[in-house]
Amino acid sequence: MGQLPQPTNSQPTNNFRLPKPVPDSLTSNSNVYMTRIDHNWGDKDHFYFFWWRQFTGFNTATALPISIATESPTRPQNSPIARFNYEHTFSPTLTNHATFGYLNRNEGYGSENLSFIGKLPQIANAASTNALPAFNFSDGYNSISNSNGPPNTNITVRPTWVFNDLINKVLGHHTFTFGMEWRSVQGNIHQSNNESGTYSFDRSTTSLSSAANSGSPVAGLSAGSRERRLC
């Protein structure tokens, strides 16, 4: 709790104005690169190659101090797309178009406050100490910390390969199109999030049975800490 910033107004909640905006999208601050190369081989063969890639910079902006930051920026966060196309003209009424493509999206979610492991309290007997614990509160209070862990242990990749071939035949006043497509769509998810635990608090641990709406979720965190020390 000592890591919380000083309030900027006297309200019990919503009492902290951010010193600078925090991006609200995983792909904020992205750079996109695209190129295409075309080549004609004689009058009947046309090749072209298309390449597109998105790179998203690692977002370090946080609403709370880094030690108790709740954000889960991604690193890496990029999406490569490549496509090779080949068109062949057999005759004025018969053409063939073949495409081979690849797409992927790489994401690695992680906690911002990993450098504070060992400097702030952690929960004994948790599954792992690769992250600080996270704390949630009822009654509109902001969460504290993030338990996702290192980004290199929370990586998702989605490699997708595709090949298709289309033939167009003009016959009189009619055009016939037929062909085939093959796809390999994958999604490989590796997660180690929440191994240090997420702990939620409401009024119940500090409320009085004789008083409605008594107690405090924030006081529940402090009460739980005292109980662990006494045990």
C-alpha positions, 0 to 999 in steps of 0.5 A: 500500500505504501507504493500508492501515489498521493491522491490528487483530490479528496474523493475516496475513489477516482482521486488520482489524475494520471500524469500522462495518458496510458494507451488503451490498445495492444497495438498502440504506437505501431509501425507498419511496413508494406512492399510489393514487387511485380514482374512480367515474364513475357506476355503470359506470365505475371509474378508478384510478391507482397510483404506486410508487417506490423511492429508494435513498440513496447508500451511502458506507460502505466497508470500507477507506479511501475512497482504496482502497475496493473498493465500487461503490455505485449512483447513481442507484438508483431504480425507478418504477412507474406504472399506470392502470386503467379498468373499464367495466361494459356489463351484469351479465354483460359487463365490460371492464378496461384497464390501461396501465403503466410500469416502470423501474429506473435504476442507476449504478455507480461507484467511491468513490475518484474524488477520489484520481485523480492523487493515487495511482499509475495504470498507464501506457498504460491505456485511460483514467484515469477511475478508479484501477486495481484490484488482486486477490491470491490466498491470501485477501488483500483486493482493493484499489481499484475500477476502475469509474469515474464512475457517470454513465458506467455507467448502466443503465435498463430502461424497460418499457411495457405495455398490456392489455385483458381482457373477461369474459363470463358465459354461464349457468354459464360465464365466458369471459375473453379479451383482448390484451397489448402490451409494450415491454421495454428494457434500455439498458446503458452501461459504462465500467468497468475502463478503468483496468485490474484487475491480479491477483497470485499467488505465481508472480512471487516464488516459488522453484522449489526451495521449495513454497508460497514467494512472496507475492502481495502481494510480487508487486505490489511486485516489479511496481512495481520492474520498471516503474520499472527499465524 
